[in-house]
């Protein structure tokens, strides 16, 4: 029962942010660039006050939700695809190919992700596409490792051995028989990968290396700090985007808890 509560909480939080993304005009009281008196405190007119430019902070939060989720979901999807392909190849192929992909996975896992992301983001420049690619190309290691382990297990199963005896091609075995049996592992990794990608994007944006075209929650924190929000004690501007990031990551974590519990129960039933 308690795991279902985690699922409900996670889905509820994500539902709110999804509605913010799809229908921002229904929740935001003003237009994104509508100007009011700067540095207003929270009130009934401006729920979270206004920033140094006079923009309504709650409106910015609502419109920044879409940009944050798009970067997190898209980069996680690309990362998941890369990790799945490389993990399957590392787990199923033999000889040089297997050693090459195994080594590639190990190298990616050994490299500290955040420092390398900072260096690459500083070189390629700030844009939504660059941010997505930087995060995706550095975040597939854990997925590949998990997929590789499961692929090796499946390769040793009787049904795969039977397909090999029937002279089914390796490509067809991997595509039609190995991958469908990896969906449970892939889904679990994707859920937490989205949370990790959102966190990395927020970190890059906070230090000024995220997208400057489309405002995200991380960008809002960066702007609040740079434009005197900390010195003026405008914690309504500083902390609210951080709270949204925390809630979003917790939502994915809660959903993952439920799926992990469900997977463990299924495993226990299969053993019995």
TITI-518947 format. One record per atom (N, C-alpha, C): residue in three letters; x, y, z. Coordinates in steps of 0.05 Angstrom, whole numbers, padded with zeros to 5 digits, always signed. Example, Ala and Ser with C-alpha at 12.3 -4.5 7.8 and 13.67 -1.06 7.14 Angstrom:
BEGIN
ALA+00264-00114+00156/ALA+00246-00090+00156/ALA+00264-00066+00156/SER+00257-00045+00142/SER+00273-00021+00143/SER+00258+00001+00157/
END
This chain:
BEGIN
UNK+00017-00024+00000/UNK+00000+00000+00000/UNK+00017+00025+00000/UNK+00039+00025+00016/UNK+00055+00049+00018/UNK+00070+00055-00008/UNK+00075+00033-00023/UNK+00089+00038-00049/UNK+00069+00050-00069/UNK+00043+00044-00067/UNK+00024+00056-00084/UNK+00021+00086-00078/UNK+00025+00092-00052/UNK+00024+00121-00044/UNK+00047+00136-00057/UNK+00071+00123-00058/UNK+00093+00136-00072/UNK+00086+00141-00101/UNK+00074+00121-00114/UNK+00067+00123-00142/UNK+00047+00146-00146/UNK+00027+00147-00129/UNK+00006+00168-00132/UNK+00019+00196-00128/UNK+00036+00198-00108/UNK+00049+00224-00103/UNK+00066+00232-00127/UNK+00082+00213-00137/UNK+00099+00219-00160/UNK+00083+00227-00184/UNK+00062+00212-00190/UNK+00045+00219-00213/UNK+00031+00245-00210/UNK+00022+00251-00186/UNK+00009+00277-00181/UNK+00027+00300-00186/UNK+00052+00299-00176/UNK+00071+00321-00180/UNK+00077+00324-00209/UNK+00082+00301-00223/UNK+00088+00303-00252/UNK+00064+00313-00268/UNK+00040+00306-00259/UNK+00015+00315-00272/UNK+00013+00346-00271/UNK+00020+00357-00247/UNK+00019+00386-00244/UNK+00039+00399-00263/UNK+00064+00389-00263/UNK+00084+00401-00280/UNK+00078+00397-00310/UNK+00066+00375-00316/UNK+00058+00370-00344/UNK+00037+00390-00353/UNK+00018+00395-00336/UNK-00003+00415-00342/UNK+00009+00442-00345/UNK+00028+00449-00327/UNK+00043+00474-00330/UNK+00055+00476-00358/UNK+00067+00454-00367/UNK+00081+00454-00393/UNK+00062+00456-00416/UNK+00040+00442-00416/UNK+00021+00441-00438/UNK+00003+00465-00439/UNK-00007+00474-00416/UNK-00026+00496-00414/UNK-00016+00518-00396/UNK+00007+00530-00401/UNK+00018+00550-00383/UNK-00001+00574-00379/UNK-00015+00581-00401/UNK-00033+00605-00399/UNK-00056+00601-00380/UNK-00062+00576-00373/UNK-00084+00571-00354/UNK-00075+00575-00325/UNK-00049+00574-00320/UNK-00039+00575-00293/UNK-00023+00602-00288/UNK-00010+00611-00309/UNK+00006+00636-00305/UNK-00013+00660-00306/UNK-00012+00677-00286/UNK-00031+00700-00285/UNK-00024+00722-00306/UNK+00000+00722-00316/UNK+00009+00743-00335/UNK+00024+00732-00358/UNK+00031+00749-00377/UNK+00048+00741-00399/UNK+00077+00739-00389/UNK+00094+00723-00402/UNK+00121+00719-00392/UNK+00137+00745-00389/UNK+00135+00764-00408/UNK+00151+00788-00408/UNK+00135+00813-00400/UNK+00112+00808-00386/UNK+00097+00831-00376/UNK+00111+00844-00353/UNK+00114+00870-00354/UNK+00131+00884-00334/UNK+00114+00898-00313/UNK+00123+00894-00288/UNK+00111+00908-00265/UNK+00133+00921-00249/UNK+00126+00931-00225/UNK+00146+00943-00208/UNK+00166+00922-00198/UNK+00192+00927-00202/UNK+00212+00907-00194/UNK+00213+00902-00164/UNK+00223+00879-00156/UNK+00228+00871-00129/UNK+00203+00872-00110/UNK+00180+00866-00121/UNK+00157+00865-00104/UNK+00157+00839-00088/UNK+00147+00840-00063/UNK+00146+00816-00046/UNK+00121+00800-00054/UNK+00120+00774-00046/UNK+00096+00758-00052/UNK+00071+00770-00042/UNK+00050+00769-00058/UNK+00024+00780-00050/UNK+00002+00765-00066/UNK-00023+00773-00062/UNK-00045+00761-00077/UNK-00043+00768-00107/UNK-00032+00791-00113/UNK-00029+00800-00141/UNK-00006+00785-00154/UNK+00017+00783-00140/UNK+00040+00768-00150/UNK+00047+00747-00129/UNK+00039+00722-00134/UNK+00041+00701-00114/UNK+00070+00697-00104/UNK+00090+00700-00122/UNK+00118+00697-00114/UNK+00133+00723-00117/UNK+00119+00745-00120/UNK+00132+00771-00123/UNK+00142+00775-00152/UNK+00159+00795-00155/UNK+00171+00802-00181/UNK+00201+00803-00179/UNK+00215+00799-00201/UNK+00244+00800-00201/UNK+00255+00828-00207/UNK+00281+00829-00213/UNK+00293+00855-00217/UNK+00283+00870-00242/UNK+00273+00854-00261/UNK+00263+00866-00286/UNK+00233+00872-00284/UNK+00221+00864-00262/UNK+00192+00869-00259/UNK+00175+00846-00269/UNK+00187+00824-00277/UNK+00172+00801-00287/UNK+00160+00785-00263/UNK+00136+00775-00267/UNK+00123+00759-00246/UNK+00137+00732-00243/UNK+00147+00726-00220/UNK+00164+00702-00216/UNK+00148+00676-00219/UNK+00123+00676-00210/UNK+00107+00652-00213/UNK+00102+00646-00242/UNK+00097+00667-00258/UNK+00094+00664-00287/UNK+00119+00652-00300/UNK+00142+00662-00291/UNK+00167+00651-00302/UNK+00170+00621-00294/UNK+00163+00614-00270/UNK+00164+00587-00261/UNK+00147+00569-00279/UNK+00123+00577-00284/UNK+00105+00561-00301/UNK+00116+00558-00329/UNK+00125+00579-00341/UNK+00135+00577-00369/UNK+00162+00563-00371/UNK+00177+00564-00349/UNK+00203+00550-00349/UNK+00200+00520-00346/UNK+00177+00511-00337/UNK+00173+00482-00333/UNK+00175+00467-00359/UNK+00164+00477-00380/UNK+00164+00463-00406/UNK+00193+00460-00415/UNK+00209+00481-00414/UNK+00237+00480-00423/UNK+00253+00460-00407/UNK+00249+00460-00381/UNK+00264+00442-00363/UNK+00257+00413-00370/UNK+00231+00407-00372/UNK+00222+00379-00377/UNK+00231+00370-00405/UNK+00229+00387-00425/UNK+00237+00379-00452/UNK+00267+00371-00452/UNK+00284+00387-00440/UNK+00312+00381-00440/UNK+00317+00355-00424/UNK+00304+00352-00401/UNK+00308+00328-00385/UNK+00298+00303-00399/UNK+00274+00303-00410/UNK+00262+00280-00423/UNK+00276+00273-00449/UNK+00283+00293-00465/UNK+00296+00287-00491/UNK+00324+00277-00487/UNK+00340+00290-00470/UNK+00367+00280-00465/UNK+00367+00252-00453/UNK+00348+00247-00435/UNK+00347+00220-00423/UNK+00339+00199-00444/UNK+00322+00207-00463/UNK+00314+00188-00484/UNK+00337+00181-00503/UNK+00352+00202-00511/UNK+00376+00197-00527/UNK+00396+00180-00512/UNK+00401+00188-00487/UNK+00420+00173-00470/UNK+00411+00144-00467/UNK+00385+00139-00464/UNK+00375+00112-00461/UNK+00379+00096-00486/UNK+00374+00108-00509/UNK+00378+00094-00535/UNK+00407+00086-00539/UNK+00425+00105-00533/UNK+00454+00099-00536/UNK+00462+00076-00517/UNK+00453+00079-00492/UNK+00461+00059-00472/UNK+00450+00031-00478/UNK+00425+00030-00489/UNK+00413+00005-00496/UNK+00428-00009-00519/UNK+00434+00007-00540/UNK+00448-00004-00563/UNK+00476-00014-00556/UNK+00491+00003-00542/UNK+00518-00005-00534/UNK+00518-00028-00514/UNK+00499-00028-00496/UNK+00497-00049-00476/UNK+00491-00076-00489/UNK+00472-00076-00508/UNK+00466-00101-00522/UNK+00490-00111-00538/UNK+00503-00093-00552/UNK+00527-00101-00567/UNK+00549-00112-00549/UNK+00553-00099-00526/UNK+00573-00108-00507/UNK+00567-00135-00495/UNK+00541-00140-00492/UNK+00533-00165-00479/UNK+00529-00189-00497/UNK+00524-00183-00523/UNK+00518-00205-00541/UNK+00540-00212-00561/UNK+00555-00192-00570/UNK+00576-00197-00589/UNK+00600-00211-00576/UNK+00618-00220-00593/UNK+00642-00234-00583/UNK+00667-00222-00596/UNK+00690-00230-00586/UNK+00715-00222-00598/UNK+00721-00193-00594/UNK+00732-00180-00615/UNK+00740-00152-00613/UNK+00717-00133-00607/UNK+00694-00138-00619/UNK+00671-00121-00615/UNK+00663-00120-00585/UNK+00663-00144-00573/UNK+00655-00145-00544/UNK+00675-00130-00527/UNK+00701-00133-00532/UNK+00722-00119-00517/UNK+00720-00089-00521/UNK+00715-00081-00546/UNK+00713-00053-00553/UNK+00690-00039-00537/UNK+00666-00051-00539/UNK+00643-00039-00525/UNK+00645-00041-00495/UNK+00657-00063-00485/UNK+00662-00065-00456/UNK+00680-00042-00447/UNK+00702-00038-00462/UNK+00721-00017-00455/UNK+00708+00010-00457/UNK+00691+00015-00477/UNK+00678+00040-00480/UNK+00660+00046-00456/UNK+00645+00026-00447/UNK+00628+00029-00423/UNK+00644+00036-00399/UNK+00666+00022-00395/UNK+00683+00026-00371/UNK+00695+00054-00371/UNK+00704+00064-00395/UNK+00715+00090-00397/UNK+00695+00112-00390/UNK+00670+00109-00400/UNK+00649+00128-00395/UNK+00642+00128-00365/UNK+00642+00105-00353/UNK+00635+00103-00324/UNK+00657+00115-00306/UNK+00682+00114-00316/UNK+00704+00123-00299/UNK+00707+00154-00300/UNK+00698+00166-00322/UNK+00702+00195-00326/UNK+00681+00210-00308/UNK+00690+00228-00292/UNK+00671+00245-00276/UNK+00653+00261-00295/UNK+00627+00256-00292/UNK+00608+00267-00312/UNK+00606+00297-00310/UNK+00603+00309-00286/UNK+00598+00337-00284/UNK+00622+00354-00293/UNK+00647+00349-00285/UNK+00669+00365-00295/UNK+00671+00364-00325/UNK+00668+00340-00337/UNK+00670+00338-00366/UNK+00647+00353-00380/UNK+00623+00351-00368/UNK+00600+00366-00380/UNK+00605+00396-00379/UNK+00617+00405-00358/UNK+00623+00434-00356/UNK+00643+00442-00378/UNK+00664+00426-00382/UNK+00684+00432-00402/UNK+00672+00432-00430/UNK+00657+00411-00436/UNK+00645+00409-00463/UNK+00624+00432-00468/UNK+00608+00437-00448/UNK+00588+00458-00451/UNK+00601+00485-00455/UNK+00624+00490-00442/UNK+00638+00515-00445/UNK+00650+00518-00473/UNK+00657+00495-00485/UNK+00669+00495-00512/UNK+00648+00498-00534/UNK+00626+00482-00532/UNK+00606+00482-00554/UNK+00587+00505-00552/UNK+00585+00518-00530/UNK+00567+00541-00527/UNK+00540+00533-00516/UNK+00524+00554-00510/UNK+00499+00550-00496/UNK+00476+00551-00516/UNK+00461+00530-00518/UNK+00436+00529-00533/UNK+00421+00504-00523/UNK+00394+00503-00526/UNK+00379+00480-00517/UNK+00389+00454-00530/UNK+00396+00454-00556/UNK+00405+00430-00569/UNK+00432+00421-00559/UNK+00450+00440-00555/UNK+00477+00433-00544/UNK+00475+00422-00516/UNK+00457+00434-00500/UNK+00454+00424-00473/UNK+00443+00395-00473/UNK+00424+00390-00490/UNK+00412+00363-00492/UNK+00434+00343-00501/UNK+00449+00350-00521/UNK+00470+00331-00532/UNK+00492+00326-00512/UNK+00501+00347-00498/UNK+00522+00344-00477/UNK+00513+00325-00456/UNK+00488+00329-00446/UNK+00478+00311-00424/UNK+00474+00283-00435/UNK+00463+00280-00459/UNK+00457+00253-00469/UNK+00482+00237-00475/UNK+00502+00250-00487/UNK+00527+00236-00495/UNK+00544+00228-00471/UNK+00539+00240-00448/UNK+00555+00233-00424/UNK+00540+00216-00404/UNK+00514+00211-00408/UNK+00498+00199-00387/UNK+00488+00171-00393/UNK+00499+00157-00413/UNK+00489+00131-00420/UNK+00503+00108-00407/UNK+00524+00113-00392/UNK+00541+00092-00381/UNK+00527+00072-00363/UNK+00511+00082-00344/UNK+00497+00064-00325/UNK+00476+00047-00339/UNK+00463+00059-00358/UNK+00443+00044-00374/UNK+00457+00021-00389/UNK+00479+00028-00402/UNK+00493+00007-00418/UNK+00503-00015-00400/UNK+00513-00008-00376/UNK+00522-00029-00357/UNK+00500-00048-00349/UNK+00477-00037-00342/UNK+00454-00053-00334/UNK+00444-00071-00357/UNK+00442-00059-00381/UNK+00433-00073-00405/UNK+00452-00095-00412/UNK+00478-00090-00410/UNK+00498-00110-00416/UNK+00495-00134-00399/UNK+00492-00129-00372/UNK+00489-00152-00353/UNK+00465-00169-00360/UNK+00442-00155-00366/UNK+00418-00170-00372/UNK+00420-00185-00398/UNK+00434-00173-00418/UNK+00438-00186-00444/UNK+00454-00211-00442/UNK+00475-00210-00425/UNK+00491-00234-00421/UNK+00475-00256-00409/UNK+00457-00249-00390/UNK+00439-00269-00377/UNK+00420-00281-00398/UNK+00409-00264-00415/UNK+00391-00274-00436/UNK+00405-00291-00457/UNK+00429-00283-00463/UNK+00445-00298-00483/UNK+00449-00327-00475/UNK+00451-00331-00449/UNK+00456-00358-00439/UNK+00430-00374-00434/UNK+00407-00362-00440/UNK+00382-00375-00436/UNK+00377-00395-00458/UNK+00359-00414-00452/UNK+00354-00436-00471/UNK+00340-00426-00497/UNK+00323-00406-00495/UNK+00309-00398-00519/UNK+00327-00384-00539/UNK+00347-00369-00529/UNK+00367-00357-00547/UNK+00385-00378-00559/UNK+00393-00397-00543/UNK+00409-00419-00554/UNK+00394-00434-00576/UNK+00368-00437-00572/UNK+00352-00451-00593/UNK+00351-00434-00618/UNK+00349-00408-00616/UNK+00349-00390-00639/UNK+00376-00392-00654/UNK+00398-00394-00640/UNK+00424-00397-00652/UNK+00426-00423-00668/UNK+00415-00445-00656/UNK+00415-00471-00669/UNK+00399-00470-00695/UNK+00377-00454-00694/UNK+00360-00451-00718/UNK+00372-00433-00739/UNK+00396-00423-00733/UNK+00412-00406-00752/UNK+00398-00379-00757/UNK+00385-00369-00736/UNK+00374-00341-00737/UNK+00397-00322-00734/UNK+00397-00301-00750/UNK+00420-00282-00750/UNK+00422-00267-00723/UNK+00446-00260-00716/UNK+00451-00246-00691/UNK+00435-00219-00690/UNK+00434-00205-00712/UNK+00420-00180-00713/UNK+00390-00184-00707/UNK+00378-00205-00718/UNK+00350-00210-00713/UNK+00345-00219-00685/UNK+00364-00235-00674/UNK+00361-00243-00646/UNK+00362-00220-00627/UNK+00381-00202-00632/UNK+00384-00178-00614/UNK+00360-00160-00617/UNK+00350-00156-00641/UNK+00328-00137-00646/UNK+00301-00147-00637/UNK+00296-00173-00644/UNK+00269-00183-00640/UNK+00265-00200-00614/UNK+00287-00209-00603/UNK+00285-00227-00580/UNK+00300-00218-00555/UNK+00322-00205-00558/UNK+00337-00195-00535/UNK+00325-00169-00525/UNK+00322-00149-00543/UNK+00312-00123-00535/UNK+00285-00123-00521/UNK+00265-00137-00532/UNK+00239-00138-00518/UNK+00240-00148-00489/UNK+00260-00165-00484/UNK+00263-00175-00456/UNK+00279-00156-00438/UNK+00288-00134-00450/UNK+00303-00114-00434/UNK+00286-00090-00426/UNK+00261-00090-00435/UNK+00244-00066-00430/UNK+00241-00060-00401/UNK+00240-00080-00384/UNK+00237-00075-00355/UNK+00261-00060-00344/UNK+00285-00069-00352/UNK+00310-00056-00343/UNK+00312-00028-00355/UNK+00305-00025-00381/UNK+00307+00001-00394/UNK+00288+00021-00382/UNK+00263+00013-00377/UNK+00243+00031-00365/UNK+00252+00041-00338/UNK+00263+00023-00321/UNK+00272+00031-00294/UNK+00295+00051-00297/UNK+00313+00046-00315/UNK+00336+00064-00319/UNK+00326+00091-00330/UNK+00306+00091-00347/UNK+00297+00116-00359/UNK+00285+00134-00339/UNK+00269+00123-00321/UNK+00256+00139-00300/UNK+00276+00155-00284/UNK+00297+00142-00275/UNK+00317+00156-00259/UNK+00335+00173-00276/UNK+00338+00165-00302/UNK+00355+00180-00320/UNK+00344+00208-00325/UNK+00317+00210-00327/UNK+00305+00236-00331/UNK+00311+00254-00307/UNK+00309+00243-00283/UNK+00315+00259-00259/UNK+00344+00268-00259/UNK+00363+00250-00267/UNK+00391+00257-00268/UNK+00397+00279-00289/UNK+00383+00276-00312/UNK+00387+00296-00333/UNK+00377+00324-00325/UNK+00354+00324-00311/UNK+00343+00350-00302/UNK+00362+00362-00282/UNK+00374+00346-00264/UNK+00392+00356-00244/UNK+00418+00367-00257/UNK+00428+00352-00278/UNK+00452+00362-00291/UNK+00447+00387-00307/UNK+00424+00388-00320/UNK+00417+00413-00335/UNK+00415+00437-00316/UNK+00403+00432-00292/UNK+00400+00454-00273/UNK+00427+00463-00263/UNK+00446+00444-00259/UNK+00473+00451-00250/UNK+00487+00467-00271/UNK+00486+00459-00296/UNK+00499+00473-00318/UNK+00487+00501-00321/UNK+00460+00503-00319/UNK+00447+00529-00321/UNK+00454+00547-00298/UNK+00457+00536-00274/UNK+00463+00552-00251/UNK+00491+00565-00253/UNK+00510+00551-00265/UNK+00536+00563-00268/UNK+00539+00578-00295/UNK+00517+00582-00309/UNK+00517+00598-00333/UNK+00524+00584-00358/UNK+00523+00557-00358/UNK+00530+00541-00382/UNK+00506+00527-00395/UNK+00482+00534-00385/UNK+00458+00522-00397/UNK+00447+00539-00419/UNK+00423+00534-00427/UNK+00411+00549-00449/UNK+00404+00577-00440/UNK+00413+00597-00456/UNK+00406+00625-00451/UNK+00383+00634-00468/UNK+00374+00616-00486/UNK+00352+00623-00504/UNK+00325+00618-00490/UNK+00322+00594-00479/UNK+00297+00587-00465/UNK+00303+00584-00435/UNK+00288+00599-00419/UNK+00292+00600-00390/UNK+00283+00573-00378/UNK+00301+00561-00361/UNK+00294+00538-00346/UNK+00295+00545-00316/UNK+00288+00525-00299/UNK+00289+00530-00271/UNK+00318+00537-00262/UNK+00337+00522-00274/UNK+00365+00527-00267/UNK+00374+00555-00276/UNK+00365+00563-00299/UNK+00372+00590-00309/UNK+00360+00611-00290/UNK+00336+00607-00279/UNK+00324+00626-00261/UNK+00341+00629-00236/UNK+00351+00607-00225/UNK+00368+00609-00201/UNK+00394+00625-00208/UNK+00405+00619-00231/UNK+00430+00634-00240/UNK+00424+00664-00242/UNK+00402+00671-00255/UNK+00396+00699-00258/UNK+00390+00713-00231/UNK+00376+00698-00214/UNK+00370+00709-00187/UNK+00396+00715-00172/UNK+00415+00697-00174/UNK+00440+00701-00159/UNK+00456+00724-00172/UNK+00458+00724-00199/UNK+00474+00744-00212/UNK+00463+00772-00210/UNK+00436+00775-00208/UNK+00423+00801-00208/UNK+00416+00811-00181/UNK+00429+00801-00161/UNK+00426+00812-00134/UNK+00404+00801-00117/UNK+00392+00778-00125/UNK+00371+00766-00109/UNK+00381+00757-00082/UNK+00405+00747-00081/UNK+00416+00738-00055/UNK+00422+00762-00037/UNK+00434+00783-00048/UNK+00440+00806-00031/UNK+00416+00820-00021/UNK+00394+00820-00036/UNK+00369+00833-00028/UNK+00351+00815-00012/UNK+00360+00790-00008/UNK+00343+00771+00007/UNK+00318+00763-00007/UNK+00319+00763-00034/UNK+00295+00755-00050/UNK+00294+00724-00052/UNK+00290+00711-00030/UNK+00290+00682-00030/UNK+00266+00671-00045/UNK+00245+00687-00048/UNK+00223+00678-00065/UNK+00231+00673-00094/UNK+00252+00687-00103/UNK+00262+00684-00130/UNK+00284+00663-00130/UNK+00300+00661-00109/UNK+00322+00642-00108/UNK+00313+00613-00103/UNK+00296+00610-00083/UNK+00290+00583-00074/UNK+00267+00569-00089/UNK+00249+00584-00100/UNK+00226+00571-00113/UNK+00234+00554-00137/UNK+00251+00562-00155/UNK+00260+00544-00176/UNK+00274+00520-00166/UNK+00290+00523-00144/UNK+00303+00500-00132/UNK+00283+00480-00120/UNK+00262+00491-00109/UNK+00241+00474-00098/UNK+00227+00458-00120/UNK+00223+00471-00143/UNK+00210+00457-00166/UNK+00228+00435-00176/UNK+00254+00440-00178/UNK+00273+00419-00186/UNK+00272+00396-00167/UNK+00272+00402-00141/UNK+00272+00381-00120/UNK+00246+00364-00123/UNK+00224+00377-00125/UNK+00198+00363-00128/UNK+00197+00345-00153/UNK+00208+00356-00175/UNK+00207+00340-00199/UNK+00225+00315-00197/UNK+00248+00318-00186/UNK+00266+00295-00182/UNK+00254+00275-00162/UNK+00241+00285-00141/UNK+00228+00267-00122/UNK+00205+00252-00135/UNK+00191+00265-00154/UNK+00169+00252-00168/UNK+00179+00227-00183/UNK+00201+00230-00198/UNK+00212+00207-00212/UNK+00222+00186-00193/UNK+00234+00195-00171/UNK+00244+00176-00151/UNK+00222+00160-00138/UNK+00199+00173-00132/UNK+00176+00159-00120/UNK+00165+00138-00140/UNK+00163+00146-00165/UNK+00153+00127-00185/UNK+00172+00104-00188/UNK+00198+00109-00187/UNK+00218+00088-00189/UNK+00216+00069-00165/UNK+00210+00079-00142/UNK+00207+00062-00118/UNK+00185+00042-00122/UNK+00163+00051-00134/UNK+00140+00033-00139/UNK+00148+00011-00159/UNK+00161+00019-00181/UNK+00168-00001-00201/UNK+00189-00021-00190/UNK+00208-00011-00174/UNK+00227-00029-00162/UNK+00214-00049-00144/UNK+00194-00040-00128/UNK+00180-00058-00110/UNK+00164-00078-00126/UNK+00151-00069-00147/UNK+00135-00087-00164/UNK+00153-00108-00177/UNK+00177-00100-00187/UNK+00195-00119-00199/UNK+00205-00139-00179/UNK+00211-00131-00154/UNK+00219-00150-00134/UNK+00198-00170-00127/UNK+00173-00161-00126/UNK+00150-00179-00120/UNK+00147-00200-00142/UNK+00149-00191-00167/UNK+00147-00210-00190/UNK+00170-00230-00189/UNK+00194-00221-00182/UNK+00217-00239-00180/UNK+00212-00260-00158/UNK+00202-00251-00135/UNK+00196-00269-00113/UNK+00176-00290-00121/UNK+00155-00281-00135/UNK+00134-00300-00144/UNK+00145-00321-00163/UNK+00163-00312-00181/UNK+00175-00330-00200/UNK+00192-00351-00186/UNK+00206-00342-00165/UNK+00223-00361-00150/UNK+00206-00382-00136/UNK+00184-00373-00124/UNK+00166-00391-00110/UNK+00153-00411-00129/
END
